[in-house]
């Protein structure tokens, strides 16, 4: 089965409309257009990019051997001054597109497909959780002298994907994992030491909170938020005891994002790091 990259319902609908437009092309259609709708040549080029992005290899093969020859002819036709498709090429393009329907249908049926859902938060578009999770998390800056660990971004990417398709438990776990990496970074910047116990074992997030609180190293509001994330969300998600409600994953994302900003603000106010806007 072809399961390497899941599809979204939106991408399949987009592909279907594109194939229909190309198969039902008319002789008066423009070859190129500076505005929407796209010209025929632009649509064929976009079709190639879309099939590559969706990893529909069989359909790509059909384009390679049946559609691209027509595309090359259309480009030569345009270079000789033609502006519209014309009857000959309208028929030729329509016939070359026809085999793609069967190939796309066969390949798409063997892939997983996810609906990209609307989140309960009106602030974010769901697809942005996939494309720019670090920006939605507020991490549009770099820190000196040390950048945040790479695990922050990798966990945010996974959290964003899970948020987009409504996998609440996984979204919460990955959001908390990204935040925990920053908590450890925060502790190290404040103390100059790795967060370890007296026995040399890595501290848990709860132990880090206790140490920060005991040593009075961070603002009261911040330590309360750090404890709230661990007690109310992180532990519950880890041990399958969390009481899920609609939108809880977005609430956790927002709480973690705001808490991370508090940590960065605190380090900056103490002159430990310098925030540089990108």
Backbone torsions as a table, in degrees:
resi	resn	phi	psi	omega
1	UNK	NA	149.5	-176.4
2	UNK	-97.2	92.2	-172.4
3	UNK	-121.6	12.3	-171.4
4	UNK	-65.2	-37.6	176.7
5	UNK	-128.1	119.1	177.9
6	UNK	-65.0	153.5	176.1
7	UNK	-101.8	159.6	168.7
8	UNK	-107.4	151.7	178.0
9	UNK	-58.2	-38.4	-179.7
10	UNK	-59.8	-42.7	-177.7
11	UNK	-67.9	-36.8	179.1
12	UNK	-67.6	-41.6	177.5
13	UNK	-62.9	-42.6	179.3
14	UNK	-60.9	-43.8	178.8
15	UNK	-63.9	-41.2	179.9
16	UNK	-61.8	-44.5	178.9
17	UNK	-64.4	-38.1	-179.6
18	UNK	-65.2	-44.9	178.0
19	UNK	-62.2	-40.9	179.3
20	UNK	-63.2	-44.4	179.8
21	UNK	-59.5	-40.6	-178.2
22	UNK	-73.1	-38.4	-179.5
23	UNK	-71.5	-30.9	-179.1
24	UNK	-98.9	24.7	-178.8
25	UNK	-60.9	154.4	-177.0
26	UNK	-120.4	154.8	-175.6
27	UNK	-61.9	-24.4	-179.3
28	UNK	-88.2	-0.2	179.7
29	UNK	-64.4	138.8	178.6
30	UNK	-69.9	145.1	175.1
31	UNK	-75.2	-40.1	177.1
32	UNK	-130.9	148.7	177.1
33	UNK	-142.7	137.5	177.8
34	UNK	-85.9	-4.4	178.6
35	UNK	-137.1	174.0	176.7
36	UNK	-79.4	146.4	-2.2
37	UNK	-71.7	156.0	-179.9
38	UNK	-64.5	156.8	173.3
39	UNK	-74.4	167.3	-175.9
40	UNK	-60.5	-46.3	179.7
41	UNK	-60.7	-42.4	179.2
42	UNK	-64.1	-37.3	179.4
43	UNK	-66.7	-40.9	179.3
44	UNK	-65.6	-41.0	178.7
45	UNK	-64.4	-38.9	177.7
46	UNK	-67.6	-36.4	177.1
47	UNK	-58.0	-43.7	179.3
48	UNK	-61.1	-44.5	-179.1
49	UNK	-66.2	-39.1	-178.0
50	UNK	-67.1	-42.9	178.9
51	UNK	-64.1	-36.7	177.2
52	UNK	-65.4	-44.3	-179.1
53	UNK	-64.8	-35.8	-179.6
54	UNK	-83.3	-5.3	179.7
55	UNK	57.2	44.0	174.9
56	UNK	-96.0	81.7	-169.1
57	UNK	-64.6	-40.3	179.6
58	UNK	-63.0	-42.4	178.2
59	UNK	-64.9	-37.0	175.9
60	UNK	-59.7	-38.9	178.6
61	UNK	-63.3	-39.7	177.7
62	UNK	-62.8	-43.4	178.4
63	UNK	-61.1	-43.7	-178.0
64	UNK	-57.0	-44.9	-171.9
65	UNK	-98.2	-20.0	-176.0
66	UNK	-117.0	-30.6	-175.9
67	UNK	-98.3	-38.9	-177.1
68	UNK	-62.2	-36.0	175.2
69	UNK	-58.3	-40.3	177.2
70	UNK	-65.9	-39.3	178.7
71	UNK	-60.7	-42.9	179.1
72	UNK	-62.5	-40.7	178.3
73	UNK	-64.0	-40.5	-180.0
74	UNK	-63.8	-38.1	179.5
75	UNK	-67.7	-40.5	175.9
76	UNK	-64.4	-40.8	178.8
77	UNK	-59.3	-43.6	179.4
78	UNK	-67.6	-40.0	-180.0
79	UNK	-63.9	-23.1	177.9
80	UNK	-89.8	10.0	172.6
81	UNK	107.0	-3.0	-179.3
82	UNK	-71.6	141.5	179.9
83	UNK	-112.4	-27.2	-178.7
84	UNK	-118.0	165.3	-171.7
85	UNK	-66.3	-47.6	-178.4
86	UNK	85.2	158.0	-174.1
87	UNK	-64.4	-43.6	-177.7
88	UNK	-58.3	-50.6	-175.4
89	UNK	-77.4	-24.1	175.0
90	UNK	-63.6	-45.2	178.1
91	UNK	-66.9	-41.6	-177.6
92	UNK	-64.9	-43.4	-179.6
93	UNK	-66.9	-42.9	-179.6
94	UNK	-59.3	-41.9	179.9
95	UNK	-68.9	-35.0	-178.9
96	UNK	-73.7	-24.9	179.5
97	UNK	-79.0	-30.3	-173.9
98	UNK	-49.8	-46.8	-178.1
99	UNK	-65.2	-18.2	-178.6
100	UNK	-66.2	-31.8	-177.4
101	UNK	-58.7	-49.4	-178.1
102	UNK	-65.1	-40.8	-178.6
103	UNK	-67.8	-43.5	178.4
104	UNK	-63.8	-43.4	179.6
105	UNK	-60.2	-43.0	-179.6
106	UNK	-64.8	-47.4	-176.5
107	UNK	-70.5	-41.6	-176.8
108	UNK	-64.4	-33.6	-179.8
109	UNK	-67.5	-17.6	-178.5
110	UNK	-99.8	6.6	178.2
111	UNK	-111.4	154.5	171.3
112	UNK	-72.3	145.7	177.9
113	UNK	-132.4	134.9	-179.5
114	UNK	-121.6	136.7	170.4
115	UNK	-78.5	131.2	172.7
116	UNK	-80.8	114.7	-170.9
117	UNK	-90.4	160.2	169.5
118	UNK	-81.9	131.7	179.7
119	UNK	-79.6	165.9	178.4
120	UNK	-74.8	-11.1	178.3
121	UNK	-94.1	128.4	179.0
122	UNK	-79.1	-6.3	-176.6
123	UNK	-73.5	-37.4	-170.8
124	UNK	-112.1	144.1	167.0
125	UNK	-88.8	137.6	-173.5
126	UNK	-58.2	-38.6	-177.6
127	UNK	-65.9	-22.4	178.3
128	UNK	-68.9	-26.0	176.0
129	UNK	-64.4	-27.6	178.6
130	UNK	-83.5	-42.6	-171.1
131	UNK	-82.9	-40.9	-172.2
132	UNK	-137.2	54.6	-176.7
133	UNK	-60.6	-38.0	-178.0
134	UNK	-66.6	-29.8	178.0
135	UNK	-72.4	-41.3	177.4
136	UNK	-65.5	-25.2	179.5
137	UNK	-84.1	-3.2	178.7
138	UNK	89.5	3.5	-176.6
139	UNK	-91.2	61.9	177.5
140	UNK	-102.4	31.4	-179.8
141	UNK	-142.9	165.4	172.4
142	UNK	-113.9	159.1	-177.8
143	UNK	-116.7	143.0	175.1
144	UNK	-119.4	143.4	9.3
145	UNK	-85.3	-14.8	-177.8
146	UNK	-115.2	135.5	172.0
147	UNK	-76.1	159.5	174.2
148	UNK	-63.3	147.2	-178.6
149	UNK	-59.6	148.5	-179.8
150	UNK	-58.2	-26.8	-178.8
151	UNK	-62.3	-22.5	177.7
152	UNK	-62.1	-52.1	-177.5
153	UNK	-65.9	-43.0	-177.9
154	UNK	-62.6	-39.3	177.6
155	UNK	-70.8	-35.8	177.4
156	UNK	-66.1	-37.4	178.1
157	UNK	-60.9	-45.9	179.2
158	UNK	-66.1	-40.6	178.0
159	UNK	-61.4	-42.6	-179.8
160	UNK	-62.4	-42.0	178.5
161	UNK	-62.9	-42.6	-178.8
162	UNK	-69.0	-36.5	176.3
163	UNK	-62.8	-40.7	-175.7
164	UNK	-63.5	-35.0	-176.4
165	UNK	-103.4	3.6	173.9
166	UNK	85.3	22.2	175.9
167	UNK	-86.6	81.3	-170.8
168	UNK	-59.5	-51.0	-177.7
169	UNK	-58.3	-45.3	-179.4
170	UNK	-67.6	-38.5	179.0
171	UNK	-60.7	-42.8	-179.9
172	UNK	-65.2	-43.4	-179.3
173	UNK	-61.6	-47.9	-178.4
174	UNK	-68.5	-36.2	176.2
175	UNK	-62.4	-43.1	179.3
176	UNK	-68.2	-36.2	177.7
177	UNK	-62.8	-43.6	177.6
178	UNK	-61.9	-42.1	-179.7
179	UNK	-66.6	-39.0	-179.4
180	UNK	-63.3	-36.1	176.4
181	UNK	-61.8	-40.5	179.5
182	UNK	-70.7	-34.6	176.1
183	UNK	-60.4	-43.5	178.9
184	UNK	-66.1	-38.6	175.8
185	UNK	-61.6	-45.2	-179.7
186	UNK	-60.0	-45.8	-180.0
187	UNK	-61.5	-44.3	-178.6
188	UNK	-64.9	-38.6	179.7
189	UNK	-66.7	-36.2	-179.6
190	UNK	-73.8	-39.3	-171.5
191	UNK	-103.4	-17.8	-174.9
192	UNK	76.0	10.5	-177.2
193	UNK	-131.7	152.6	171.9
194	UNK	-67.9	144.7	179.6
195	UNK	-72.2	93.2	-179.5
196	UNK	-130.5	153.6	178.0
197	UNK	-78.2	175.9	178.0
198	UNK	-61.8	-24.4	179.3
199	UNK	-89.8	5.5	177.6
200	UNK	83.4	9.1	178.4
201	UNK	-87.9	147.9	176.7
202	UNK	-59.3	135.6	177.3
203	UNK	-71.3	145.1	168.5
204	UNK	-76.8	166.9	177.7
205	UNK	-59.9	-41.3	178.7
206	UNK	-61.5	-39.6	178.6
207	UNK	-67.5	-36.4	176.6
208	UNK	-63.4	-44.1	177.6
209	UNK	-57.7	-45.2	-179.3
210	UNK	-61.5	-43.0	-179.3
211	UNK	-66.3	-43.3	178.5
212	UNK	-62.0	-41.3	-179.9
213	UNK	-68.0	-45.7	-178.0
214	UNK	-62.9	-38.0	-178.5
215	UNK	-89.5	0.0	179.2
216	UNK	53.6	48.4	-174.2
217	UNK	-93.2	-13.2	-177.7
218	UNK	-140.4	162.0	-177.4
219	UNK	-58.4	151.7	-177.1
220	UNK	-59.5	-46.1	-178.9
221	UNK	-61.7	-37.2	-180.0
222	UNK	-67.4	-46.2	-178.7
223	UNK	-64.8	-33.2	177.4
224	UNK	-65.7	-40.3	178.1
225	UNK	-67.6	-40.1	178.4
226	UNK	-61.4	-43.0	178.8
227	UNK	-67.0	-38.6	-178.8
228	UNK	-62.8	-42.3	179.9
229	UNK	-61.4	-45.4	-177.4
230	UNK	-66.2	-50.1	-173.7
231	UNK	-72.3	-44.4	-171.6
232	UNK	-88.1	-23.6	-173.5
233	UNK	-129.6	-56.0	-173.2
234	UNK	-60.0	-51.3	-178.9
235	UNK	-66.0	-39.3	179.5
236	UNK	-63.9	-40.6	178.4
237	UNK	-68.0	-38.8	-179.2
238	UNK	-65.6	-37.8	-173.6
239	UNK	-106.8	14.4	175.4
240	UNK	58.1	37.0	177.6
241	UNK	-116.6	3.6	-177.4
242	UNK	-70.9	136.9	177.1
243	UNK	-85.9	101.4	-175.7
244	UNK	-80.7	138.1	172.8
245	UNK	-135.3	164.6	-176.5
246	UNK	-61.2	120.8	177.7
247	UNK	91.4	5.1	-177.5
248	UNK	-62.3	-35.0	-178.4
249	UNK	-65.7	-34.5	177.0
250	UNK	-72.5	-37.0	176.8
251	UNK	-61.9	-41.6	178.7
252	UNK	-65.9	-42.8	177.2
253	UNK	-55.7	-47.8	-178.0
254	UNK	-65.1	-41.8	179.8
255	UNK	-64.4	-44.7	179.1
256	UNK	-65.1	-41.3	179.0
257	UNK	-60.0	-47.0	-179.3
258	UNK	-65.8	-36.1	179.2
259	UNK	-68.6	-40.1	176.1
260	UNK	-60.2	-42.7	179.2
261	UNK	-62.9	-36.7	176.4
262	UNK	-62.9	-40.6	179.5
263	UNK	-64.5	-45.3	-179.9
264	UNK	-65.1	-41.6	177.8
265	UNK	-60.9	-41.5	-179.7
266	UNK	-64.0	-44.0	178.5
267	UNK	-64.1	-38.8	179.7
268	UNK	-67.2	-41.2	-179.7
269	UNK	-64.7	-25.3	179.6
270	UNK	-91.7	1.4	178.4
271	UNK	74.5	17.6	-177.3
272	UNK	-83.6	-37.2	177.2
273	UNK	-130.7	160.9	175.0
274	UNK	-119.5	125.7	179.7
275	UNK	-85.7	129.9	178.9
276	UNK	-120.0	113.0	-179.0
277	UNK	-68.3	138.0	177.7
278	UNK	-85.3	NA	NA
